[in-house]
Amino acid sequence: MVSSEAVPFSKSGGLADVTSSLSVALAALEHDVRLILPCYGSTDDSACTQLPYLVEIPVGGNLEAVRFKHRKHNGVSVYLVDHRWFAKRKGIYGDTSFAPYADNLLRFTLLSKAALALCKELEWIPEILHCHDWTTGFVPTLAKHDLAKTFAKTTVVFTIHNLAYQGDFPRLDLLLSEIPVDATIFSGEGIHRRVNMLKAGLEGSDLITTVSPTYAKEIQEEQLGCGLQDLLRSKQSHLFGILNGIDTEEWNPQTDRLLEDHFSIGDLSGKAILKRKMQSRFKLPVKADIPVVGMISRIAEQKGFVELCQGSPCALEQILTDLPVQMLIVGTGDKAIEEKLMTLAELHDNLSVNLIFSNEAAHLVEAGSDFFLMPSRYEPCGLNQMYSLRYGTIPIARKTGGLADSIVDIAEPDGTGILFDDISGNAIYMAVKRAIDAYKTEDQDISTIRKRGMGIDFSWINSAEDYVKVYQKTHKG
């Protein structure tokens, strides 16, 4: 596994959870899994040992000296790339999410070259090289052009976690990366021609996966193809969608270490207690009979906040005014949308907006809410809908990507949530209204729907077994 982040070492988003959880699940299936990622300034490397290897990586016009640190994590051998470009920085991709480092092309070229160099130092040549997202996009190219043919029998797998992030850089920057120049590395034409690390990864890989079956289809169409739809269609026979799993130990309503109270399919009384505590903590009126709709999200266009907050009155205002409901939002992001949400919260005592990033708060909101709203414009996989289902919190979601693959509408006999098709304020309003109507009139059915969702197995072992099947499709050994 080659990745720019993985828990518990580094995290900026879902990529870190997926990379780590998949690696651990594959190790549990008795595969020899080794994971390489950078050692950032924020990485806790106190349990690591320094390896004796020193490799010199040609990049940026110099030979950069790279060392490696190692530790075992849940059956996985983890190797950290020790270099000042990672260790001396405050962030992973930038000091903030809005200010990426100018030398990210060089930083993640260094990661790609270091990953292959370490394999040689260890004299351990993997059967599978599994690369994750644009930051590892040069690994397939470098493996293919390796003069020693070290990786001739290695299958290269590339996973798209979010096609919108492509590692796009000025084409002249490629000269500093010192990798073989190949037309597949570029996107665009003429003066618009640029280095595209994600495209390089897709072009050079033997197999491509993405994080849900529906997203695998969506990215082959113009609307969500982000300019790479033609390439992805040409590779559709080697493109597979595998739904992510979740960490069912961390996210377990019966044992959750971040909750004071617990509950199960057989006894939901603890959920009612947590709802009261959640309402009190986030300054909502403590009312057992009023349904709470939670949102834990980046406050961004992708997540449907424009459709939720645009216009006067906006969909969120209409929900708060027309429906017997409380709304609870936790997250950070776009400043203009944050300001709009805070203004609405001052006007409506049934809206609580909390501009924080807190794992503990996320667990409480998932456990205490009655419904969970995900009106995403697109969602490659999504994890919160799975957390919600596991905690008896019924998702209200747009029918896209992994949301479509993990939620069954309550109109069906095996329904677990509420799905809607259009991305509009009215569609969001009508979906929430439908949820509230079901809550008010069919209380026993709501309990049945909760329990049905709680019984679904979203563990990583299922997903890992699907990855093994994909690995075996072009096994070169």
FENGIGI-V185154 format. One record per backbone hydrogen bond with DSSP energy under -0.5 kcal/mol. CO is the residue of the C=O (numbers start at 1). NH is the residue of the N-H. Records with the same first field share a line. If there is no record, write none. Layout:
CO=NH + NH
//
This chain:
1=36
2=132
6=9 + 10
10=6
13=16 + 17
14=18
15=19
16=7 + 20
17=21
18=22
19=23
20=24
21=25
22=26
23=27
24=28
25=29
26=31
27=30
31=33
33=77
35=79
36=3
37=81
38=40
40=43
43=45
45=48
49=70
53=68
55=57 + 66
56=58
57=59 + 64
59=62
62=59 + 64
63=65
64=57
66=55
67=82
68=51
69=80
70=49
71=78
73=76
76=73 + 78
77=35
78=71
79=37
80=69 + 82
81=39 + 83
82=67
83=86 + 87
84=88
86=41 + 89
89=41
93=101
96=99
99=95 + 96
101=104
103=107
104=108
105=109
106=110
107=111
108=112
109=113
110=114
111=115
112=116
113=117
114=118
115=119
116=120
117=121
118=122
119=123 + 124
120=123
124=126
127=155
128=130
129=131 + 157
130=2
131=133 + 159
133=136
134=137
136=139
138=142
139=143
140=144
141=145
143=146
146=149
149=152
151=154
155=129 + 157
156=206 + 207
157=131
158=160 + 209
159=133 + 161
160=211
162=165
164=166
166=198
167=197
169=195
170=173
171=174
172=175
173=176 + 177
174=178 + 179
175=178
176=60
182=185
183=186
185=196
187=194
189=192
190=193
193=171
194=187
195=169
196=200
197=201
198=202
199=203
200=204
201=205
207=158
208=240
209=160
210=242
211=244
212=216
213=217
214=217 + 218
215=219
217=220
218=221 + 224
221=224 + 225
222=226
225=228
228=232
229=233
230=234
231=235
232=235
233=236
235=238
236=239
238=208
240=210 + 242
246=248 + 460
247=251
250=252
252=255 + 256
253=263
256=259
264=267
267=264
268=271 + 272
269=273
270=274
271=275
272=276
273=277
274=278
275=279
276=280
277=281
278=282
279=284
280=283
285=287
287=290
289=291
291=293 + 326
292=294 + 370 + 371
293=328
294=373
295=330
298=300
299=334
300=303 + 305
301=304
302=377 + 378
304=308
305=309
306=310
307=315
308=316
311=314
313=312
314=318
315=319
316=320
317=321
318=322
319=323
323=325
324=291
326=293
327=352
328=295
329=354
330=297
332=299
334=338
335=339
336=340
337=341
338=342
339=343
340=344
341=345
342=346
343=347
344=347 + 348
348=351
350=327
352=329
353=355
354=331 + 356
356=358
358=362
359=363
360=364
361=365
362=366
363=367
364=368
365=369
370=394
371=294
372=396
374=376 + 398
379=402
383=386 + 387
384=388
385=389
386=390
387=391
388=391 + 393
389=392
392=394
394=372
395=397 + 418
396=374
397=420
398=400
400=403 + 404
401=404 + 405
402=406
403=407
408=416 + 417
409=412
412=415
417=410
418=397
420=399
422=424
424=428
425=429
426=430
427=431
428=432
429=433
430=434
431=435
432=436
433=437
434=438
435=439
436=440
437=441
438=442
442=446
443=447
444=448
445=449
446=450
447=451
448=452
449=453
450=454
451=455
453=456
456=458
458=246
459=462 + 463
460=464
461=465
462=466
463=467
464=468
465=469
466=470
467=471
468=472
470=473
471=474
472=475
//
